[in-house]
Amino acid sequence: MRLVLFILFFGYPITKEENVPEERIFHPPHIHMSPSWIVSLGGNVTISCWVHLDCWLDFFLHKDGVKINTTSGGYKRKALFHISDVTRKDGGTYSCHYRMPLKTYRSEHSNSVELFVLDPSLPKPTISPIGMSAIEKNATIQCQSQSPIAGFYLQKDEDQMDHKHMETNGTRGSYTISNISQADGGGYRCRYSSESEPFVISEPSDPVELLLEDPKLPIPVISIYPSSFVSLGHSVTIQCKTEERSAKFFLHKAGDPKPRFLTSPKSNEGELSLNISWEDKGSYRCSYIPQSNLFLHSCHSSPLQLPATDHRLPKPSITLSHDEEVTLGSNVTIDCRSNATAVRFYFQKYGVAKPVQLIQNNGTVAKFSISNASWEHSGYYSCTYSTLPDCFAISEPSDEVELQLTDPDLARPTISLSPRGPLPLGGNVTLNCQGQGVRFKFYRHRENFVPQLLKNNLDGAHLIISNLSRDDAVGYSCKCNSISEVFSVSSEIVKLLILDSPLFAPVISIQHEGCVALGGQVEIKCESDSEDVNFSLHKTGDTNPTLMNGHFYVGEFIISSFTREHEGNYSCIYESTEEPFMISAPSDSLEILISDTYNCTQVNIIRFAIGVLILLLLTCIILSNQHFRGNMINIS
């Protein structure tokens, strides 16, 4: 070791007032190493020892408790001990003190400083990720080496001179930062010293950052588009937004300790696009680091569920709890039913990327309730579910069900068919909706008249159905609205009846000869050659047919008190119970009149005359046949 002594002299004259009294107790000096407490082999280091006194002082340097160097007396506040061409033996613990040569008083020893000699051949240790900690909480940093060591040392990047001894246990070291403040945020590295040479130290570990969660920062909002219900192989984008200008955005997946970085198209937005694989499903949150302090960190956003569709799970069914229309301000419940026991049900509204509600469940039915329904609740809903053991593997979505809110104050529209039925297969028909609105919706009604949207007509109130098929033989209704999503009450349902050529026309009959006494009773019968059919009676000029009581092949309808309003021409048809809107051709028309009217008398005279003529015609035919036979006998 080569020691070169540099003495700094300060030219202050000694005065009687500045003489230190004999009873004065000297405080220890300060000690410092420059440029660092770690020196490479062959390098240089300077140890400074100083005190805030203007007097004649001698400084002494100690290594491992042994005095190794001293200064000569002089007017000075500071002594510099320079060590050049450092070797392994120069590593150790150093301290210093001073005394006044003319007096017996001396100072206490300074604090100890450690000088470590860097050995690049030692494998660098590994340091555990710190991640994020909240202010005023505790955080523990751990370091590990490949072989037994003498000690671990923790160093903060911002302060090269400061280091902390870590609690050491074999090949591991740990250090706990208690009651964390903003000053503790930053990067940390660790080193270790050799077990055989305690002051020979390794290269530093890779750095890790301690980020501090600041609850005062605005919480970010996480979202996903186009939808959080996605099949494998499809693409989605996860977005994180905040009010702060941010330097970095992070995406945290539950169960994965390593966050993902998000790209930042804007200073307050972060995005990550995913081509969904089976490993991507799960629960996500996001956070950010503000530009104002790169070691502060926001709290996590609310969780975002990202399930993936498992096509092996059958899709559920969805229904509205209300068979009738839902009016503004009322309550409504949407039911979702699965075939298997589900642990989660997701309800989704069309056009909304995230589920409108996630219900934790352990059954086969979930209910999504809406109170005080407003126009914002209008739309189409579907649901899906997940089962154990994988809660993020979801079924295919159910069919959509429409929640259409109605305002009873809006005028109810009317609907009609042009031409009126029955219509032939392959023909055309126009649905006409008349109401006070600018937008119209047409519905078809199947299966107990559950409405299904047929057409959302934005520019008119007419809908043409061309080339009629058997599937078009259903009921139809319409709604209208003015500006908002709230529609009027539905119109009445009009039936589109289509002629079924294999169904033969029925035969209509009454127990009278077409004339009935005023107030009398009339029984009308309709007979067919088919079983399990429904008969309906039609009166010319009346658009509403009457359902007849059916029994096997016969339909019956009784008018108990016949009035002039009942007079007219009647016919009947029937429809199959399997296809209720496919009808037979109509029967012949049968006119029924009141017996005391002039028309009835005329009809009876005509019928009597026709009967007489028929009787005369039959008599002539019989006589002609007898005369022909007599002539044949004479010829013989």
C-alpha positions in Angstrom: 0.0 0.0 0.0 1.2 3.5 -0.8 -0.1 6.3 1.3 0.1 9.9 0.2 -1.0 12.5 2.7 -2.7 15.7 1.6 -3.2 18.4 4.3 -5.5 21.3 3.8 -4.4 24.3 5.8 -6.7 27.1 6.6 -4.9 30.4 7.5 -6.9 31.5 10.5 -4.7 33.0 13.3 -5.0 31.6 16.8 -6.5 34.0 19.2 -7.0 33.7 22.9 -10.7 33.7 22.4 -10.5 30.7 20.2 -8.4 28.6 22.5 -10.3 25.4 23.4 -10.8 25.1 27.1 -9.3 22.1 28.8 -12.7 20.7 29.8 -14.1 20.8 26.3 -15.3 17.4 25.0 -14.4 16.8 21.3 -17.1 15.4 18.9 -16.0 12.7 16.4 -15.0 13.9 12.9 -16.7 13.1 9.7 -15.4 10.4 7.3 -16.1 9.9 3.6 -14.8 7.8 0.7 -14.4 9.1 -2.8 -15.4 8.2 -5.5 -17.1 5.2 -4.0 -17.1 2.5 -1.4 -16.3 0.0 -4.0 -12.9 0.1 -5.8 -11.6 -2.1 -8.6 -8.2 -3.8 -8.3 -5.5 -1.3 -9.1 -7.8 1.6 -8.7 -7.6 4.7 -6.4 -9.7 5.9 -3.5 -9.5 8.9 -1.2 -10.6 8.8 2.4 -11.6 12.3 3.8 -11.6 13.1 7.5 -12.8 16.6 8.6 -14.2 18.6 11.5 -15.8 22.1 11.9 -12.9 23.6 14.0 -10.2 26.3 13.3 -7.3 25.1 15.4 -4.1 23.0 15.3 -5.1 19.4 14.8 -3.6 16.0 14.0 -5.7 13.4 12.1 -5.3 9.7 12.5 -6.6 7.0 10.1 -7.5 3.5 11.4 -8.1 0.3 9.5 -9.9 -2.6 11.3 -9.1 -0.8 14.6 -5.4 -0.4 13.9 -3.8 3.1 13.3 -2.2 3.0 9.8 -1.5 6.7 9.1 -1.4 10.2 10.6 -1.0 13.8 9.7 1.5 16.3 11.0 0.1 19.2 13.0 -1.2 22.3 11.4 -4.1 24.7 11.0 -6.5 22.6 9.2 -10.1 21.3 9.2 -9.6 18.4 6.9 -7.2 15.6 6.1 -7.2 13.5 2.9 -5.8 10.0 3.0 -5.2 8.7 -0.6 -4.9 5.0 -1.4 -3.6 4.2 -4.9 -3.1 1.0 -6.8 -5.7 -0.8 -4.6 -5.1 -4.5 -3.8 -7.4 -7.1 -2.1 -5.6 -6.3 1.3 -6.8 -2.7 1.2 -10.4 -3.8 1.7 -11.6 -3.3 5.3 -13.3 -1.0 7.8 -11.9 2.5 8.2 -12.4 5.2 10.8 -10.5 8.4 11.9 -10.1 10.7 14.8 -8.1 13.9 15.7 -6.4 15.5 18.6 -4.8 18.8 19.6 -1.0 18.4 19.9 -0.5 20.8 22.8 -3.3 19.4 24.8 -4.2 15.9 26.0 -7.8 16.1 24.6 -8.7 14.0 21.6 -11.9 13.3 19.7 -14.0 10.1 19.6 -13.5 7.9 16.6 -15.7 8.7 13.5 -18.2 6.4 12.1 -16.8 3.4 10.3 -16.8 3.2 6.5 -16.2 0.0 4.6 -13.9 -0.2 1.5 -14.7 -3.2 -0.8 -12.5 -4.4 -3.6 -14.4 -5.4 -6.8 -13.7 -8.9 -8.2 -15.3 -9.3 -11.6 -14.7 -13.1 -11.5 -17.4 -13.6 -8.9 -20.9 -14.5 -10.4 -23.3 -11.6 -9.9 -26.3 -12.3 -7.6 -30.0 -12.3 -8.5 -32.5 -9.9 -6.9 -36.2 -10.7 -6.5 -38.7 -8.4 -8.2 -40.1 -5.8 -5.8 -43.1 -4.8 -7.9 -45.4 -2.2 -6.3 -46.0 -1.2 -2.7 -48.2 1.3 -1.1 -46.9 4.4 0.6 -46.6 3.9 4.4 -46.5 0.1 3.9 -43.5 -2.2 4.1 -41.6 -3.9 1.3 -39.0 -6.7 1.4 -36.1 -7.1 -1.1 -34.4 -10.4 -1.4 -31.0 -11.3 -3.0 -29.5 -14.7 -3.7 -26.0 -16.0 -4.7 -24.7 -19.3 -6.0 -22.4 -20.0 -3.1 -22.1 -19.1 0.6 -21.2 -15.5 1.2 -20.0 -13.2 4.0 -22.7 -10.7 3.5 -25.2 -9.0 1.2 -25.3 -5.3 0.5 -28.2 -3.3 -1.0 -27.6 -0.2 -3.0 -30.0 2.3 -4.4 -29.2 3.6 -7.8 -29.6 7.2 -6.9 -27.0 7.1 -4.1 -23.8 5.3 -5.2 -22.1 5.9 -1.8 -24.9 4.6 0.4 -25.3 0.9 1.0 -27.3 -1.2 3.5 -26.4 -4.5 5.1 -29.0 -7.2 4.3 -29.9 -9.9 6.8 -27.9 -12.9 5.5 -28.9 -16.6 5.7 -26.6 -18.9 3.8 -27.0 -17.9 0.1 -29.9 -15.5 0.7 -30.2 -12.0 1.9 -33.2 -9.8 2.7 -33.9 -6.2 3.6 -37.2 -4.7 4.7 -38.1 -1.1 4.0 -40.5 0.0 6.7 -43.1 2.8 6.4 -42.3 3.5 2.8 -42.2 7.1 1.6 -41.8 8.7 -1.8 -38.1 8.9 -1.3 -37.8 5.1 -1.2 -39.1 4.7 -4.7 -36.4 3.9 -7.3 -34.1 1.2 -8.6 -32.2 -1.2 -6.3 -29.3 -3.6 -6.8 -27.5 -5.9 -4.5 -24.0 -7.4 -4.2 -22.3 -9.9 -2.0 -18.9 -10.3 -0.4 -16.8 -13.5 -0.6 -17.0 -15.8 2.4 -13.2 -16.3 2.3 -12.4 -12.6 1.7 -15.2 -10.6 3.3 -14.1 -7.3 1.7 -13.9 -8.6 -1.8 -17.2 -7.9 -3.5 -19.1 -9.1 -6.6 -20.6 -7.2 -9.5 -24.1 -5.8 -8.9 -27.2 -7.7 -9.7 -29.6 -6.6 -12.4 -31.6 -3.6 -11.2 -35.2 -3.9 -9.9 -37.6 -1.0 -9.3 -39.7 -0.2 -6.3 -42.8 1.5 -7.5 -45.0 3.3 -4.9 -48.8 3.1 -5.2 -50.2 6.6 -4.7 -53.9 6.5 -3.8 -54.1 10.3 -4.7 -53.6 9.5 -8.4 -56.8 9.1 -10.5 -57.7 5.4 -10.9 -57.6 4.4 -14.6 -60.5 2.9 -16.5 -60.0 -0.4 -18.4 -62.1 -1.4 -21.4 -62.2 -3.8 -24.3 -63.4 -3.7 -27.8 -65.1 -4.9 -29.9 -66.3 -7.4 -27.3 -65.2 -9.2 -24.2 -67.0 -12.3 -25.5 -64.5 -13.7 -28.0 -63.7 -17.0 -29.6 -60.2 -18.4 -29.9 -58.2 -16.9 -32.7 -60.2 -13.7 -32.8 -58.6 -10.3 -32.0 -59.5 -7.8 -29.2 -57.9 -4.6 -28.0 -57.6 -3.8 -24.3 -57.5 -0.1 -23.5 -56.5 1.7 -20.3 -57.3 5.4 -19.9 -56.6 8.1 -17.3 -56.9 11.8 -16.7 -53.1 12.0 -16.0 -50.3 12.4 -18.6 -48.6 9.1 -18.2 -45.2 7.7 -19.0 -46.1 4.0 -18.9 -49.2 1.8 -18.9 -49.2 -1.7 -17.5 -51.6 -4.6 -17.9 -51.9 -7.0 -15.0 -53.3 -10.5 -15.4 -54.5 -12.3 -12.2 -52.0 -15.1 -11.3 -49.2 -13.6 -13.5 -46.7 -11.6 -11.4 -45.1 -10.0 -14.5 -47.2 -7.1 -16.0 -47.3 -6.4 -19.7 -46.5 -3.0 -21.2 -49.1 -1.2 -23.2 -48.4 1.0 -26.2 -49.4 4.6 -25.8 -51.1 6.2 -28.9 -51.9 9.1 -26.6 -50.4 10.4 -23.4 -53.4 9.4 -21.4 -54.2 6.1 -23.2 -52.5 2.7 -23.3 -53.5 -0.2 -25.6 -52.7 -3.9 -26.1 -54.1 -6.0 -29.0 -54.4 -9.7 -28.4 -55.1 -12.6 -30.9 -56.9 -14.6 -28.3 -55.3 -18.0 -27.3 -56.5 -20.3 -24.6 -53.8 -18.8 -22.2 -55.1 -15.2 -22.7 -58.5 -15.8 -20.9 -58.6 -14.5 -17.3 -59.1 -11.4 -15.2 -57.2 -8.2 -16.1 -56.5 -4.8 -14.4 -54.4 -1.9 -15.6 -52.3 0.8 -14.0 -49.9 3.6 -15.0 -46.9 5.6 -14.0 -47.3 9.4 -14.2 -44.8 11.6 -16.0 -44.4 13.8 -12.9 -42.8 11.0 -10.9 -41.5 7.8 -12.6 -41.5 5.8 -9.4 -45.1 6.6 -8.4 -47.8 4.2 -9.5 -51.5 4.4 -9.7 -53.9 2.0 -8.0 -55.2 -0.8 -10.2 -58.4 -0.3 -12.2 -61.5 -2.4 -11.6 -61.2 -5.9 -13.0 -62.0 -6.8 -16.6 -63.1 -10.4 -17.3 -61.9 -11.8 -20.5 -63.4 -15.3 -21.1 -62.9 -17.4 -24.2 -65.7 -19.4 -25.9 -65.6 -23.2 -25.4 -67.8 -24.6 -28.2 -68.3 -27.9 -26.3 -70.6 -26.1 -23.9 -74.2 -25.9 -25.2 -75.6 -22.4 -25.5 -78.1 -21.3 -22.8 -81.7 -20.0 -23.4 -82.7 -16.5 -22.5 -86.2 -15.1 -21.8 -87.9 -12.0 -20.6 -90.0 -12.4 -17.5 -92.7 -10.3 -19.1 -94.9 -11.8 -21.9 -96.5 -8.4 -22.4 -94.8 -5.2 -23.5 -92.6 -3.4 -20.9 -93.6 0.2 -20.3 -91.2 3.0 -19.2 -90.5 3.0 -15.4 -91.5 -0.6 -14.9 -89.3 -3.4 -13.6 -88.2 -6.3 -15.8 -86.2 -9.5 -15.3 -84.2 -11.4 -17.9 -83.7 -15.1 -17.2 -80.8 -17.2 -18.4 -80.9 -21.0 -18.2 -78.0 -23.4 -18.8 -78.0 -27.2 -19.3 -75.2 -27.6 -16.8 -74.5 -26.2 -13.3 -72.8 -22.9 -13.9 -70.6 -20.8 -11.6 -70.9 -17.6 -13.6 -73.5 -16.1 -15.9 -72.7 -13.2 -18.1 -75.4 -10.9 -19.5 -74.5 -8.8 -22.5 -76.3 -6.1 -24.4 -75.8 -5.8 -28.1 -73.3 -2.9 -28.9 -71.7 -3.0 -25.4 -68.3 -4.6 -25.2 -68.3 -5.5 -21.6 -71.0 -7.6 -19.8 -73.8 -5.5 -18.4 -73.8 -7.8 -15.4 -71.7 -10.7 -14.1 -73.6 -13.0 -11.7 -71.7 -15.5 -9.5 -73.9 -18.5 -9.3 -74.0 -22.2 -8.5 -77.0 -23.4 -10.4 -78.7 -23.5 -13.8 -80.7 -20.2 -13.7 -79.6 -16.6 -13.3 -81.7 -13.5 -13.2 -80.7 -10.0 -14.4 -83.1 -7.5 -12.9 -83.7 -3.9 -14.2 -85.5 -1.5 -12.0 -87.2 1.7 -13.3 -86.5 0.9 -16.9 -85.5 3.8 -19.1 -84.9 4.1 -22.8 -81.2 3.4 -22.2 -82.2 -0.2 -21.3 -83.8 -0.8 -24.6 -81.9 -3.2 -26.9 -81.0 -6.8 -27.5 -79.6 -9.0 -24.8 -77.9 -12.4 -24.8 -76.3 -14.4 -22.1 -73.6 -17.1 -21.6 -72.2 -19.1 -18.7 -69.1 -20.8 -17.4 -68.6 -24.0 -15.4 -65.9 -25.5 -13.3 -63.0 -26.2 -13.4 -62.3 -23.3 -15.8 -64.4 -20.3 -15.0 -63.1 -18.4 -18.0 -64.1 -21.0 -20.5 -67.6 -19.9 -21.5 -70.5 -21.3 -23.6 -71.6 -20.0 -26.9 -74.0 -17.0 -26.4 -77.8 -17.6 -26.3 -80.1 -16.3 -28.9 -80.9 -12.6 -28.5 -84.0 -11.4 -26.8 -85.3 -7.8 -27.3 -86.2 -5.5 -24.5 -88.4 -3.0 -26.2 -89.8 -0.3 -23.9 -93.2 1.2 -24.8 -94.8 4.5 -23.9 -98.5 4.1 -23.4 -99.0 7.8 -24.1 -97.9 7.3 -27.7 -100.8 6.6 -30.2 -101.1 2.9 -31.1 -100.6 2.2 -34.8 -102.8 0.0 -37.0 -101.6 -2.7 -39.3 -103.2 -4.2 -42.4 -102.5 -6.6 -45.3 -102.7 -5.8 -49.0 -104.2 -7.8 -50.5 -106.1 -9.4 -47.8 -105.8 -13.2 -47.5 -106.0 -16.0 -48.0 -103.1 -15.7 -50.4 -101.5 -18.4 -52.6 -98.0 -19.7 -52.1 -95.5 -17.8 -54.2 -97.6 -14.6 -54.1 -96.8 -11.2 -52.7 -98.2 -9.2 -49.8 -97.6 -5.7 -48.4 -97.7 -5.0 -44.6 -99.0 -1.4 -44.0 -98.4 0.2 -40.6 -100.1 3.5 -39.9 -99.2 5.6 -37.0 -97.7 8.9 -35.8 -94.0 8.1 -36.1 -90.9 8.5 -38.2 -89.5 5.0 -37.5 -91.4 1.7 -37.7 -90.6 -1.8 -36.6 -92.4 -4.9 -38.0 -92.7 -8.1 -35.9 -93.6 -11.6 -36.8 -95.2 -13.8 -34.1 -94.5 -17.5 -33.7 -94.8 -20.0 -30.9 -97.5 -18.6 -28.7 -97.1 -15.2 -30.4 -93.6 -14.4 -29.1 -92.6 -11.4 -31.1 -89.5 -11.5 -33.3 -88.2 -8.5 -35.1 -88.8 -8.9 -38.9 -87.6 -5.5 -40.1 -86.5 -2.2 -38.6 -87.8 0.1 -41.3 -86.2 3.5 -41.0 -87.8 5.2 -44.0 -91.4 4.1 -44.3 -94.3 2.2 -42.9 -94.6 -0.4 -45.7 -93.0 -3.8 -45.8 -93.3 -6.1 -48.9 -93.0 -9.9 -48.5 -92.4 -11.5 -51.9 -92.7 -15.1 -53.0 -94.7 -16.2 -50.0 -93.6 -19.5 -48.4 -95.1 -21.6 -45.7 -92.8 -19.9 -43.2 -94.4 -16.6 -43.9 -97.8 -17.9 -42.7 -97.7 -16.2 -39.2 -99.0 -13.3 -37.3 -97.6 -9.7 -37.8 -97.7 -6.5 -35.8 -95.9 -3.2 -35.8 -94.7 -0.3 -33.6 -93.7 3.3 -34.3 -91.7 6.0 -32.5 -90.7 9.6 -33.0 -87.2 10.3 -31.7 -86.1 8.3 -28.7 -85.7 4.5 -28.4 -89.1 4.3 -26.8 -91.8 2.9 -29.1 -95.6 2.9 -29.1 -97.6 0.0 -27.9 -97.8 -2.8 -30.6 -100.6 -2.8 -33.0 -103.1 -5.6 -33.1 -101.8 -8.8 -34.6 -102.9 -9.5 -38.2 -102.8 -13.1 -39.5 -101.3 -13.8 -42.9 -103.2 -16.8 -44.1 -101.9 -18.8 -47.0 -103.8 -21.3 -49.1 -102.6 -24.9 -48.8 -103.5 -26.7 -52.0 -103.5 -30.2 -50.5 -106.3 -29.2 -48.2 -109.7 -29.7 -49.9 -112.5 -27.1 -49.4 -115.0 -27.9 -46.6 -118.8 -28.1 -46.9 -120.9 -25.6 -45.1 -124.6 -26.2 -44.1 -127.4 -25.0 -41.7 -130.4 -26.8 -40.4 -132.7 -24.3 -42.2 -133.2 -23.5 -45.8 -131.3 -20.2 -45.6 -134.1 -18.2 -43.9 -134.3 -17.8 -40.2 -137.0 -16.2 -38.0 -136.0 -12.9 -36.3 -134.6 -13.8 -32.9 -134.3 -17.5 -33.9 -131.4 -19.8 -33.4 -129.1 -20.9 -36.3 -126.6 -23.7 -36.2 -123.9 -23.5 -38.9 -121.8 -26.6 -39.6 -118.6 -27.0 -41.5 -117.3 -30.5 -42.5 -113.9 -31.6 -43.9 -112.2 -34.8 -44.8 -109.3 -34.0 -42.4 -108.9 -34.6 -38.7 -107.3 -32.4 -36.0 -108.2 -29.1 -37.8 -109.5 -25.8 -36.6 -112.6 -24.4 -38.3 -113.3 -20.7 -38.7 -116.4 -19.0 -40.0 -116.1 -16.0 -42.4 -118.9 -13.5 -43.2 -118.6 -11.4 -46.3 -117.6 -7.8 -45.3 -116.4 -8.8 -41.8 -112.6 -8.9 -41.5 -112.6 -10.8 -38.2 -113.3 -14.5 -38.6 -115.1 -16.5 -35.9 -113.5 -19.6 -34.5 -115.9 -22.6 -34.6 -116.2 -25.4 -32.1 -114.5 -28.4 -33.6 -115.2 -32.1 -33.1 -113.2 -34.5 -35.3 -114.2 -33.6 -38.8 -117.0 -31.1 -38.0 -116.9 -27.5 -36.9 -120.1 -25.9 -35.4 -121.2 -22.4 -34.6 -124.5 -21.4 -33.1 -126.1 -17.9 -33.4 -128.6 -18.0 -30.5 -130.5 -14.8 -31.3 -130.5 -14.1 -35.0 -130.8 -10.3 -35.9 -130.5 -8.3 -39.1 -126.8 -7.8 -38.4 -126.3 -11.5 -38.8 -127.8 -11.6 -42.3 -125.3 -12.2 -45.1 -123.1 -14.7 -47.0 -121.1 -17.1 -44.9 -118.3 -19.5 -45.8 -115.9 -21.5 -43.7 -112.3 -22.7 -43.9 -110.1 -24.9 -41.7 -106.4 -24.9 -40.8 -104.1 -27.7 -39.7 -103.2 -27.7 -36.0 -99.6 -28.3 -37.0 -99.5 -25.3 -39.4 -102.2 -23.0 -38.0 -101.8 -20.3 -40.7 -101.9 -22.7 -43.7 -105.6 -22.9 -44.6 -107.9 -24.7 -46.9 -109.8 -23.2 -49.8 -113.1 -21.6 -48.6 -116.3 -23.6 -48.8 -119.2 -22.5 -51.1 -120.9 -19.3 -49.9 -124.2 -19.8 -48.0 -126.6 -16.9 -47.7 -128.7 -16.6 -44.5 -131.6 -14.2 -44.2 -134.4 -13.4 -41.8 -137.6 -15.2 -42.9 -140.0 -12.2 -42.8 -138.1 -10.1 -45.3 -138.9 -9.7 -48.9 -135.6 -11.2 -49.9 -136.3 -14.3 -47.9 -139.8 -14.7 -49.6 -138.2 -14.3 -53.0 -135.5 -16.8 -52.1 -138.2 -19.3 -51.0 -140.3 -18.7 -54.2 -137.2 -19.2 -56.3 -136.2 -22.3 -54.4 -139.8 -23.7 -54.7 -139.9 -22.9 -58.4 -136.5 -24.6 -58.8 -137.7 -27.5 -56.9 -140.8 -27.8 -59.1 -138.7 -27.5 -62.2 -136.3 -30.2 -61.0 -139.3 -32.4 -60.2 -140.8 -31.9 -63.6 -137.5 -32.5 -65.2 -137.0 -35.8 -63.4 -140.6 -36.9 -64.3 -139.9 -36.2 -68.0 -136.7 -38.2 -67.9 -138.5 -41.2 -66.3 -141.4 -41.1 -68.8 -138.9 -40.8 -71.7 -137.0 -43.8 -70.4 -140.2 -45.9 -70.2 -141.3 -44.9 -73.8 -137.9 -45.8 -75.1 -138.0 -49.2 -73.5 -141.6 -49.8 -75.0 -140.4 -49.1 -78.5 -137.4 -51.4 -78.0 -139.9 -54.2 -77.1 -142.1 -53.6 -80.2 -139.1 -53.8 -82.5 -138.2 -57.1 -81.0 
